[in-house]
Amino acid sequence: MTNKFYKLTFIGSISDTTNIESMGLFENGIIDKDGGGISEWLINGSSIFVIPENIPSPQGDKGFEIFARDYYNASYYMRPAGRYPIFKIDGKWITYGLPFNTELNKYLATDAAKKKYPLKPSNRFVPMQEIGPDFGVAPQKRDTTLLKSLGYAVVDKEEEDWGFTKHRYSAGFYNMELYLPGGDTLRFRHFGALGINLEVFRVPKKYGGRDDVFFIAQDPNPLYPDLSTGGVYVVRPRYLPEEQHPKPSRLGALLQKTSGNAGH
């Protein structure tokens, strides 16, 4: 399976795109491909995957001391599920080889160790502000000041008899209205199964976001590949001024700092 990924600016412009097969994404921005390859595409745009070099696992009484030294010297640190710690130290990716220190392995699985040795850096991602209505609430009690469902056209339905109760399922198209700050209304049709399956986000202003730029996220439903589409859709004014680069917040300063380290 190949996925297409986009980098978006705070106002929804595409800054870069790539195709990556079967990947995991850490909160520090590192991509972990099946097979152990490490990519820094999100950070520096490089699509090259690097296999970390195996070094001897620290053993004996100094095992914990050596791990702590490697952790504090690393610009990046992560531990994929079922694998050993991975570091980037002085621009070089490394991981511990076999045999792994049994006591250290047990300790790193504890909550205390995860708190003491979190991912480095801990997070590269700007938290999005979810602003859409709660579609789990009954329509008459739902906040519709921003997004409203006008109606539902059933495409497929099914009923199951569970003895005492009957369960009804349906899928179809929802007619939606998004009310924009300038007074315009955006009308669109969205396919949903077992619910609307739609979320609306905005980048908070303190991170450079705008009130008139929306990100609509929807998940595809594999039962309806010809009808159900997924991805992130950007709604914004047709003409926007040139993107400004505000003074970074504390998080922004951290992102710039770690981006610089990634090139060493």
C-alpha positions as a Markdown table, in Angstrom:
| # | Residue | x | y | z |
|---|---|---|---|---|
| 1 | Met | 0.0 | 0.0 | 0.0 |
| 2 | Thr | 1.4 | 3.4 | -1.0 |
| 3 | Asn | 0.2 | 6.6 | 0.8 |
| 4 | Lys | 0.5 | 10.1 | -0.5 |
| 5 | Phe | 1.4 | 12.7 | 2.1 |
| 6 | Tyr | 1.3 | 16.5 | 1.9 |
| 7 | Lys | 3.0 | 19.2 | 4.0 |
| 8 | Leu | 0.6 | 22.1 | 4.5 |
| 9 | Thr | 1.3 | 25.6 | 5.7 |
| 10 | Phe | -0.8 | 27.2 | 8.3 |
| 11 | Ile | -3.1 | 28.7 | 5.6 |
| 12 | Gly | -3.4 | 25.5 | 3.7 |
| 13 | Ser | -0.9 | 25.8 | 0.9 |
| 14 | Ile | 0.9 | 22.6 | -0.2 |
| 15 | Ser | 4.6 | 23.0 | 0.5 |
| 16 | Asp | 5.8 | 19.5 | -0.3 |
| 17 | Thr | 4.4 | 16.0 | -1.1 |
| 18 | Thr | 5.8 | 12.4 | -1.2 |
| 19 | Asn | 4.7 | 8.8 | -1.7 |
| 20 | Ile | 5.7 | 6.5 | 1.2 |
| 21 | Glu | 4.9 | 2.9 | 1.6 |
| 22 | Ser | 3.7 | 1.5 | 5.0 |
| 23 | Met | 5.0 | 4.0 | 7.5 |
| 24 | Gly | 4.7 | 4.9 | 11.1 |
| 25 | Leu | 4.9 | 8.5 | 12.3 |
| 26 | Phe | 6.4 | 9.5 | 15.6 |
| 27 | Glu | 5.3 | 12.7 | 17.3 |
| 28 | Asn | 8.8 | 14.1 | 16.9 |
| 29 | Gly | 8.4 | 14.1 | 13.2 |
| 30 | Ile | 10.5 | 11.0 | 12.3 |
| 31 | Ile | 9.0 | 8.5 | 9.8 |
| 32 | Asp | 9.6 | 4.8 | 10.6 |
| 33 | Lys | 9.2 | 2.6 | 7.5 |
| 34 | Asp | 8.5 | -1.2 | 7.7 |
| 35 | Gly | 11.9 | -2.8 | 7.9 |
| 36 | Gly | 13.4 | -0.2 | 10.2 |
| 37 | Gly | 14.2 | 2.6 | 7.8 |
| 38 | Ile | 14.2 | 6.1 | 9.3 |
| 39 | Ser | 13.3 | 9.2 | 7.3 |
| 40 | Glu | 13.4 | 12.9 | 8.2 |
| 41 | Trp | 11.2 | 14.0 | 5.3 |
| 42 | Leu | 8.8 | 16.0 | 7.5 |
| 43 | Ile | 11.7 | 17.8 | 9.0 |
| 44 | Asn | 14.1 | 18.5 | 6.0 |
| 45 | Gly | 12.4 | 17.2 | 2.9 |
| 46 | Ser | 14.7 | 14.3 | 2.3 |
| 47 | Ser | 13.0 | 11.2 | 1.0 |
| 48 | Ile | 16.0 | 9.0 | 1.8 |
| 49 | Phe | 15.5 | 6.2 | 4.3 |
| 50 | Val | 18.5 | 5.4 | 6.6 |
| 51 | Ile | 18.9 | 2.0 | 8.4 |
| 52 | Pro | 20.3 | 2.7 | 11.9 |
| 53 | Glu | 23.7 | 1.1 | 12.6 |
| 54 | Asn | 23.7 | -1.6 | 15.3 |
| 55 | Ile | 26.1 | -0.9 | 18.1 |
| 56 | Pro | 26.8 | -3.2 | 21.2 |
| 57 | Ser | 24.0 | -3.1 | 23.7 |
| 58 | Pro | 25.2 | -1.6 | 27.1 |
| 59 | Gln | 25.7 | -4.5 | 29.5 |
| 60 | Gly | 26.4 | -5.0 | 33.2 |
| 61 | Asp | 26.3 | -2.4 | 36.0 |
| 62 | Lys | 27.0 | 0.5 | 33.6 |
| 63 | Gly | 24.2 | -0.4 | 31.2 |
| 64 | Phe | 21.8 | 2.2 | 32.6 |
| 65 | Glu | 24.6 | 4.8 | 32.7 |
| 66 | Ile | 25.5 | 4.3 | 29.1 |
| 67 | Phe | 21.9 | 4.4 | 28.0 |
| 68 | Ala | 21.4 | 7.7 | 29.9 |
| 69 | Arg | 24.5 | 9.1 | 28.2 |
| 70 | Asp | 23.3 | 8.1 | 24.8 |
| 71 | Tyr | 19.9 | 9.6 | 25.5 |
| 72 | Tyr | 21.2 | 13.0 | 26.6 |
| 73 | Asn | 23.7 | 13.2 | 23.7 |
| 74 | Ala | 21.0 | 12.4 | 21.1 |
| 75 | Ser | 19.2 | 15.0 | 19.1 |
| 76 | Tyr | 16.5 | 12.4 | 18.4 |
| 77 | Tyr | 15.3 | 9.4 | 20.4 |
| 78 | Met | 12.5 | 6.9 | 19.8 |
| 79 | Arg | 11.6 | 3.4 | 20.6 |
| 80 | Pro | 9.3 | 1.6 | 18.1 |
| 81 | Ala | 7.0 | -1.0 | 19.5 |
| 82 | Gly | 8.8 | -4.4 | 19.8 |
| 83 | Arg | 12.2 | -2.9 | 18.9 |
| 84 | Tyr | 15.2 | -1.4 | 20.7 |
| 85 | Pro | 16.0 | 2.3 | 21.3 |
| 86 | Ile | 17.0 | 4.4 | 18.3 |
| 87 | Phe | 19.1 | 7.5 | 18.6 |
| 88 | Lys | 20.6 | 10.1 | 16.4 |
| 89 | Ile | 23.9 | 11.2 | 17.8 |
| 90 | Asp | 26.3 | 13.6 | 16.1 |
| 91 | Gly | 24.3 | 13.2 | 12.9 |
| 92 | Lys | 24.4 | 9.4 | 12.9 |
| 93 | Trp | 21.5 | 7.0 | 13.4 |
| 94 | Ile | 22.3 | 4.1 | 15.8 |
| 95 | Thr | 20.4 | 1.4 | 17.6 |
| 96 | Tyr | 21.4 | -1.3 | 20.1 |
| 97 | Gly | 22.1 | -4.8 | 18.9 |
| 98 | Leu | 21.7 | -8.2 | 20.5 |
| 99 | Pro | 22.0 | -9.3 | 23.2 |
| 100 | Phe | 19.9 | -6.6 | 24.8 |
| 101 | Asn | 20.4 | -5.8 | 28.4 |
| 102 | Thr | 17.4 | -7.6 | 30.1 |
| 103 | Glu | 17.1 | -5.3 | 33.1 |
| 104 | Leu | 17.3 | -2.2 | 30.9 |
| 105 | Asn | 14.7 | -3.7 | 28.6 |
| 106 | Lys | 12.3 | -4.2 | 31.5 |
| 107 | Tyr | 12.9 | -0.7 | 32.9 |
| 108 | Leu | 12.4 | 1.0 | 29.5 |
| 109 | Ala | 8.9 | -0.5 | 29.3 |
| 110 | Thr | 7.8 | 1.1 | 32.6 |
| 111 | Asp | 5.8 | 4.3 | 32.9 |
| 112 | Ala | 8.6 | 5.8 | 35.0 |
| 113 | Ala | 11.1 | 5.3 | 32.2 |
| 114 | Lys | 8.8 | 6.7 | 29.6 |
| 115 | Lys | 8.3 | 9.8 | 31.7 |
| 116 | Lys | 12.0 | 10.2 | 32.3 |
| 117 | Tyr | 13.1 | 9.4 | 28.8 |
| 118 | Pro | 10.4 | 10.7 | 26.4 |
| 119 | Leu | 10.8 | 11.0 | 22.7 |
| 120 | Lys | 13.3 | 13.6 | 21.7 |
| 121 | Pro | 12.2 | 16.2 | 20.8 |
| 122 | Ser | 8.9 | 15.4 | 22.5 |
| 123 | Asn | 6.6 | 16.8 | 19.9 |
| 124 | Arg | 7.0 | 18.6 | 16.5 |
| 125 | Phe | 3.3 | 19.1 | 15.7 |
| 126 | Val | 1.1 | 22.1 | 16.2 |
| 127 | Pro | -2.0 | 21.1 | 18.1 |
| 128 | Met | -5.1 | 21.7 | 15.9 |
| 129 | Gln | -8.3 | 23.3 | 17.4 |
| 130 | Glu | -11.3 | 21.1 | 16.7 |
| 131 | Ile | -14.2 | 23.4 | 16.0 |
| 132 | Gly | -16.8 | 21.3 | 14.3 |
| 133 | Pro | -20.1 | 20.2 | 16.0 |
| 134 | Asp | -20.3 | 17.0 | 17.9 |
| 135 | Phe | -22.2 | 14.7 | 15.6 |
| 136 | Gly | -22.8 | 12.3 | 18.4 |
| 137 | Val | -25.3 | 14.7 | 19.8 |
| 138 | Ala | -29.0 | 14.7 | 18.6 |
| 139 | Pro | -29.5 | 17.1 | 15.7 |
| 140 | Gln | -31.9 | 19.3 | 17.6 |
| 141 | Lys | -29.3 | 19.7 | 20.4 |
| 142 | Arg | -26.3 | 20.2 | 18.1 |
| 143 | Asp | -24.4 | 23.4 | 17.7 |
| 144 | Thr | -25.0 | 24.4 | 14.0 |
| 145 | Thr | -23.4 | 27.9 | 14.0 |
| 146 | Leu | -20.5 | 26.7 | 11.9 |
| 147 | Leu | -21.4 | 23.4 | 10.2 |
| 148 | Lys | -24.9 | 22.0 | 9.6 |
| 149 | Ser | -26.2 | 18.8 | 8.1 |
| 150 | Leu | -29.3 | 19.7 | 5.9 |
| 151 | Gly | -30.4 | 16.1 | 5.0 |
| 152 | Tyr | -29.4 | 12.6 | 4.3 |
| 153 | Ala | -29.9 | 10.5 | 1.1 |
| 154 | Val | -29.6 | 6.8 | 1.9 |
| 155 | Val | -27.6 | 4.7 | -0.6 |
| 156 | Asp | -27.3 | 1.4 | 1.3 |
| 157 | Lys | -29.1 | 0.0 | 4.3 |
| 158 | Glu | -29.1 | -3.2 | 6.3 |
| 159 | Glu | -31.1 | -4.6 | 9.2 |
| 160 | Glu | -29.9 | -7.4 | 11.6 |
| 161 | Asp | -32.3 | -9.3 | 13.9 |
| 162 | Trp | -30.5 | -10.0 | 17.2 |
| 163 | Gly | -33.5 | -11.6 | 18.8 |
| 164 | Phe | -34.7 | -9.1 | 21.4 |
| 165 | Thr | -33.5 | -6.1 | 19.3 |
| 166 | Lys | -33.0 | -5.2 | 15.7 |
| 167 | His | -30.1 | -3.1 | 14.5 |
| 168 | Arg | -30.4 | -0.9 | 11.5 |
| 169 | Tyr | -27.4 | 0.3 | 9.6 |
| 170 | Ser | -27.2 | 2.8 | 6.7 |
| 171 | Ala | -24.8 | 4.7 | 4.5 |
| 172 | Gly | -25.4 | 7.6 | 2.2 |
| 173 | Phe | -24.7 | 11.2 | 1.3 |
| 174 | Tyr | -25.1 | 14.1 | 3.7 |
| 175 | Asn | -25.8 | 17.6 | 2.4 |
| 176 | Met | -23.7 | 19.9 | 4.4 |
| 177 | Glu | -23.4 | 23.7 | 4.9 |
| 178 | Leu | -20.2 | 25.4 | 6.2 |
| 179 | Tyr | -20.8 | 29.0 | 7.3 |
| 180 | Leu | -17.7 | 31.1 | 6.6 |
| 181 | Pro | -16.7 | 34.3 | 8.5 |
| 182 | Gly | -17.2 | 36.6 | 5.6 |
| 183 | Gly | -20.8 | 35.7 | 5.3 |
| 184 | Asp | -20.5 | 33.1 | 2.5 |
| 185 | Thr | -21.9 | 29.6 | 2.7 |
| 186 | Leu | -20.1 | 26.6 | 1.4 |
| 187 | Arg | -22.4 | 23.8 | 0.4 |
| 188 | Phe | -20.9 | 20.3 | -0.2 |
| 189 | Arg | -22.0 | 16.6 | -0.2 |
| 190 | His | -20.2 | 14.1 | 2.1 |
| 191 | Phe | -20.5 | 10.3 | 2.1 |
| 192 | Gly | -20.9 | 8.8 | 5.6 |
| 193 | Ala | -21.5 | 5.3 | 6.9 |
| 194 | Leu | -22.6 | 4.6 | 10.5 |
| 195 | Gly | -22.4 | 8.3 | 11.1 |
| 196 | Ile | -21.2 | 11.5 | 9.4 |
| 197 | Asn | -17.5 | 10.7 | 10.1 |
| 198 | Leu | -16.4 | 14.3 | 9.5 |
| 199 | Glu | -14.3 | 16.7 | 11.6 |
| 200 | Val | -13.4 | 20.4 | 11.2 |
| 201 | Phe | -10.2 | 22.0 | 12.5 |
| 202 | Arg | -8.5 | 25.3 | 12.6 |
| 203 | Val | -4.9 | 26.2 | 13.4 |
| 204 | Pro | -4.9 | 28.4 | 16.6 |
| 205 | Lys | -4.0 | 32.0 | 16.0 |
| 206 | Lys | -1.1 | 31.8 | 18.4 |
| 207 | Tyr | 0.6 | 29.4 | 15.9 |
| 208 | Gly | -0.2 | 31.5 | 12.8 |
| 209 | Gly | -3.7 | 30.3 | 12.0 |
| 210 | Arg | -6.6 | 32.3 | 10.6 |
| 211 | Asp | -10.3 | 32.4 | 11.4 |
| 212 | Asp | -11.1 | 32.0 | 7.7 |
| 213 | Val | -9.0 | 28.9 | 7.0 |
| 214 | Phe | -10.6 | 25.5 | 7.8 |
| 215 | Phe | -9.2 | 21.9 | 7.6 |
| 216 | Ile | -11.9 | 19.3 | 7.0 |
| 217 | Ala | -10.8 | 15.7 | 7.8 |
| 218 | Gln | -12.7 | 12.6 | 6.8 |
| 219 | Asp | -11.9 | 8.9 | 6.9 |
| 220 | Pro | -12.6 | 6.7 | 3.9 |
| 221 | Asn | -14.8 | 3.6 | 4.5 |
| 222 | Pro | -13.3 | 0.5 | 2.9 |
| 223 | Leu | -16.8 | -1.0 | 2.4 |
| 224 | Tyr | -17.6 | 1.8 | -0.1 |
| 225 | Pro | -14.4 | 2.4 | -2.1 |
| 226 | Asp | -16.3 | 4.0 | -5.0 |
| 227 | Leu | -18.3 | 6.4 | -2.9 |
| 228 | Ser | -16.3 | 7.1 | 0.3 |
| 229 | Thr | -13.3 | 9.4 | -0.1 |
| 230 | Gly | -10.9 | 10.4 | 2.6 |
| 231 | Gly | -8.2 | 13.0 | 3.4 |
| 232 | Val | -7.8 | 16.5 | 4.6 |
| 233 | Tyr | -9.6 | 19.3 | 2.6 |
| 234 | Val | -8.7 | 22.9 | 3.0 |
| 235 | Val | -11.3 | 25.7 | 2.8 |
| 236 | Arg | -9.9 | 29.2 | 2.6 |
| 237 | Pro | -10.4 | 32.5 | 0.7 |
| 238 | Arg | -9.4 | 32.4 | -2.9 |
| 239 | Tyr | -7.0 | 35.2 | -2.5 |
| 240 | Leu | -4.8 | 35.5 | 0.6 |
| 241 | Pro | -1.9 | 37.9 | 1.3 |
| 242 | Glu | 1.6 | 36.6 | 1.2 |
| 243 | Glu | 2.2 | 34.3 | 4.1 |
| 244 | Gln | 3.6 | 36.0 | 7.0 |
| 245 | His | 6.1 | 34.4 | 9.5 |
| 246 | Pro | 5.2 | 35.6 | 12.9 |
| 247 | Lys | 7.6 | 35.6 | 15.8 |
| 248 | Pro | 7.8 | 31.9 | 16.9 |
| 249 | Ser | 6.2 | 30.9 | 20.1 |
| 250 | Arg | 8.1 | 28.7 | 22.5 |
| 251 | Leu | 7.0 | 25.6 | 20.5 |
| 252 | Gly | 7.9 | 27.4 | 17.2 |
| 253 | Ala | 11.4 | 28.1 | 18.5 |
| 254 | Leu | 11.8 | 24.5 | 19.4 |
| 255 | Leu | 10.8 | 23.4 | 15.9 |
| 256 | Gln | 13.3 | 25.7 | 14.3 |
| 257 | Lys | 16.0 | 24.5 | 16.7 |
| 258 | Thr | 15.4 | 20.8 | 16.0 |
| 259 | Ser | 15.2 | 21.4 | 12.3 |
| 260 | Gly | 18.7 | 22.9 | 12.4 |
| 261 | Asn | 20.0 | 19.8 | 14.4 |
| 262 | Ala | 18.6 | 17.5 | 11.8 |
| 263 | Gly | 21.1 | 18.6 | 9.1 |
| 264 | His | 24.2 | 17.8 | 11.2 |
